[in-house]
Amino acid sequence: MVGILVVIVMPAINKILVIRLSSIGDIILTTPLLRHLDTAYPEVQIDFLVKPHFVSLVASNPRLTAIYTTEQLPAAHYDLVVDLQNNSSSRAIVRSLNAGKTVHYHKENWKKWLLVHFKINRYGSCRSVVERYLDSLKQVAVTGDSLGCEIYPSLDDKAFASPFFESGHKTLGVCFGAKHFTKRFPPKHLAALFALLLEKETFQLLLLGGKEDLPYASEIMSILPEGSRSMLLNLAGDCTLMQTAAILERCDAVLCNDTGLMHMASSFGKKLFVLFGSSSSAFGFLPYHVPYDLFQVEGLPCRPCSHIGRDHCPKGHFRCMNDLSVALIAGHILDHFTSAR
């Protein structure tokens, strides 16, 4: 019997467009894929399409040639389009483009639905979303590496951050906010945690977040004992996204909820102390290729109650956050700063 070898020859790739419209964490998690494309095709033009609000996250990325937005779509031909958003908006954009080949990120929403509604986990191992993004590129022979995410603050952003580190104290960045209530560690618990940390050790705490996080920052500050407030600086709402990135780059460690700023901090290889409430690691959004300690309430039958978070606890008790041990979290943070001396 004579065997027949079929060889599939891929068309030449000279221009690539990567689409990820939102949000902060999801866009930052595309950066390893951009690196892998750049390594596999070093002479190729790689462009990025994103919503206008998030342009700054990729504007300084040296692997990209051009940035487009949903308000200014590209008109050129692309040999390869990588749709990492894969929703109705991005698919409509893809249809409008002059694209040779298009690959899509498979979200596997049915697995999210089973886990949220029936607590049936069909994800298997907790694969990162980064690795799932890379699955879409198997057809074009792009493989991964052991490096993490990337983000590039400008010199101006770094100059903005510099004055906050002149005290010489070790600094803990605190990304205390989140878009959804069930992803936010309650202010009263954060205030108790800060008081415990500052009672044991002298270091600086920087509260980082957007204008939408200001009410929670004010609540934390009002609860915190007056003697501890001098070591806590509230920068929420005072920094752009990339100024926040530059500050996180200088921090010695970062305490964070499951939010986009967690992935921003991970881009600098920082030790992370991660608080998961309604989140589940099965969804693939743990910090990527950086050291972290994860704090979550194991065995809680109502968790996860959503794959993105909710504006209230459906059960009313909010045990996924309220049952996290402030003393345990403080112990891990103090151990890290002690061992880093």
N, C-alpha and C positions, 0 to 999 in steps of 0.2 A: 504494500500500500504506500502510495506516495503522499507525503504530507504537504500541505499548502500553508505557507507562511504569509500572513497578511500584515503588511506594514502600513500603519496610518501616519501619514506625514502631516504635521501641523503647519498651517500657513505661517509665514514669517510674522513676527510680532514687533512692531515699531512704535506703536502708541497704545497706551493702556489708560483706561479711566476707571477709578475706584469710586463707588457711590456708597456713602454712609451719611445720611441726612442729619441724624441726631442720635443720642444726646451726648453729654460730656463723656461719660464712661465708655459708651459704645464706640465713640469716635477714637478715643485713646487706645482702645483695644484693637483697633485696626492697624496700629503702627507697627507691630511685628510683621504683619502681612506685607506692609509697604516695604519693610526692610528685606523680606524674603524675595519680593518681586525685584527689588533693586539689585540684589545679589545675583539672582538668576538671569536677569536681563540688564546688565550694567549700562548698555548703550541706548536703552529704550526710554522714551518719554512717558512719565507716569503723572497723570493729572488726578485731581480729587474733586468730587462734587458733594457739597454740604449745605445745610441751611445757613443763611447769613449770620445768625447769632453765634454760630460756632466756628466761623472762619479762623479766628485767632489760634485755635487749637492745632491747626495744621499749616498755618501761613508761613511759619519759619522752618518747616520740615525740609531738610536739604535733599530728601529723596524725591520731592515733588517738583514738577516744572510749572504747573499752573493750577490755580484753585478756582473752581466755578461754584456758583450757588443756584438755588432754585429760582432766583430772580434774574440770573444771567447764565443760561444754559450753554454748554459748548456746542459748536456747530461743525467741528471738524470730524473726519472719519477716525474711528478707533478700531484697531485690530482686535482688541480684547476689552470688554466691559465687565467689571467685577461688581455685581450688585449685592452689597452686604446689608442693605436695608430690607430688600425683598418684601415690599408692601405695595399697595395699589399706587401710591405716589411714585415710588421709584420705578415700578414696572411701566408706568405711563411715560416716564422720562426715557427709559430704555427704548421704548417703541418709537420715540421721536428722534432717536439718535441714528447716525449712520454707522452701525456697528457690524464688525465682521463676525465675532464670536462673543456670546454673553454667557457668563456663569453666575449662578445665584447661591447665596447662603441659605441653607435649609434650616429654618428655625425650629422645626419639629414641635409646633405648637400643641399637637395632640399629647405629647409627653408632659408639657406644662399643665394642660387641662386635667390629665389623669392625676398628677401629683397634687395639684391644688384641691381638686374636688373629691378625690377618692383616696388620696395619700398612697397611690400606687406609683412606685418609682421605676420607670423604664429607661432611665438614663444610663444605668450601669455605673461605671466608674465616673467620678466627677471631672469630666473633661472640661477644660476651659473653653469659653467662647472663642478665644484666639485659635485654638486647635480646630474648632468647628468652622471658623472662617477659612482656615487653611484647607479644609476638606474640599472647598469649592475650587481650589487650584490644582487638584491632583491631575486633572486632564492636561494641564500645561506644565507638568513636571516641576512644580515648586514645592520645596520641602522646608521644614522649620529649623530652628536652632534652640539653644538653651538660654537665650537672652530675653529680656523683658520688654516692656513698652518704652516708648520714646516720646519726649516732648521737649521743645526747645525755646525757653524764655530768651528774650532779646537782652542786649546789654542794658537798655533802658529799664527793663523789668528787673534785672538783677540790681541795678543801682537803686531802684525803688525799695527793694527788699533789704538792702545792706544795713540801713540804720537800725532795724529791729534786732540786730544781732551784735550790737556794740557793747552790751553789758558784760559779755564774757560768760554768762550763765548757759548751761545746757538748756536746750529748748525742745519742748514738746508741742508740736502742731496739733490742733484739735479741730477736726472737721465734724462739727457737732450737728449740722443740719441734714436735711433730706427733704425731697419733694413731698414724700408721703409720711403721714404720722406714724405708721407702724414700722418705719425704718429709723425713727429718731429715738435715741436713748433719752428718757425724760430729764428735763432740766434739773429737777430735785436730786436725781441720782448723779448727774454730772457734777453738780455743786458739791455733793458729799464726797465724790471721788477726788475732786480738786483739793478740797480741804484736807483729805487724808494724805494725798501726795505731798502737799506743801508743808504739812506737819512733820513729815519724815525727811524731806529733801528740799534743797534750794535749787529750783530751776524755773525757767520762764515758760508760761503757757500762752500760746497764741490761738485765739478763737478765729477760725477762718470759715467764711461762707458768703452768701450773697445778701442782697437787701431783704429778700424774703425771709431770711433767717434772723433778722434783727430782733423780733419779739422774743425769740427763744434765748438769744444772747442776753437781752435785758433781764429776762427771768432768771437766768443762771447767775448773773452779776448781783441781782437783788437778794438771792438766797445765800450766796457765798459769804462766809464770815468776813467781817470787815478787815481783819488782820491778814487775810489771804489775797485780797483784791489787788494789792500792789504788784503781785507777780503774775497777774493775768491781764493780758492786753486784748481787747475786743477789736478785731479788724474786720468783722463782718460788714459787708456792704461798702467797704472803703477801698477795695482792690478789684482790678479787672481779673479776668480768668488767668491771664498769663502773669500778672503780678502775684497772684496767689500761687501759681506754679513756682515762681522764683523764690517765694518765701518757703514753700514746702521743700525746695531743693536744699535750703540752708538748715532746715530743722534736723535735730538729732534723731527723732523718732516721731511717729504720727499716730494719734488715736482717732479712729474714724468709724462712722456708720457705713452701711453698704450703699455708697453713693459714688458719683463720678469723681469727686475729689480723692477718694480712696485710690482709684486707678491713676489719677494724676500724681499722687505721692509715690505710688509704686514705680513710676517712670524714673525715679531717681534712686531706686534701690533702697529706700528707707525701711527700717524695721517698723512694721505696722501692727497696731493693736486694734483688731477689727471686731465690731459689735454687730451681730446679726439678730434681728428681731423676727419679723415675719418672713425674712429671706430664707432661702435654702441653698446650700452649696451645690446641690445637684443642677441648678440652673446654669452654672458655669461662670459665675462672676466673682470668684475669689481672686485675690491679688495674684498676678501672673509673674512667676519666676522671681519672687522676692521673699525674704523672711517675714513671717507674720505669725501672730498668736490670734486664734479665732475664739471668741466667746459667744456661746449660744446655749439656749436651754434645750438639752437633749430630751427626746422622748415625749415632747409636748404634742398631744394628738391633734391639735388644731393648726399645727404649723407644718407647711406654709399655708397661709390663708389667701395668698395672692402671689403672682410671679413678679409684680412690680411694686406692690405696697398698697395700703388702703388709707383712707382719711380718718378711720377710727378702728378700734378693735371690735370685730364682729361678736366676740364673746363677752366683751365688757371688762375683762380682768387684765388684759394686756400683759399676761404672764411672760410672753416671749422676751419682753424687755424688763419688766418689773422684777423678774426672778433672777436676773443676772447679778452676780455677786460683786458689789463694789470693792470689797476687800480683796477678792481674788484678782480682779483687774488691776487694782493698785499694786498688789504684790508683784505681778508680772512686769509692770512698768518700772517699779523701783529696782527690781532685780536687773533689768536691762541697763538702767542708768548706772547702777553700782558696778556692774561688770564691764561697762564701757570706759571706766576711769583709767 
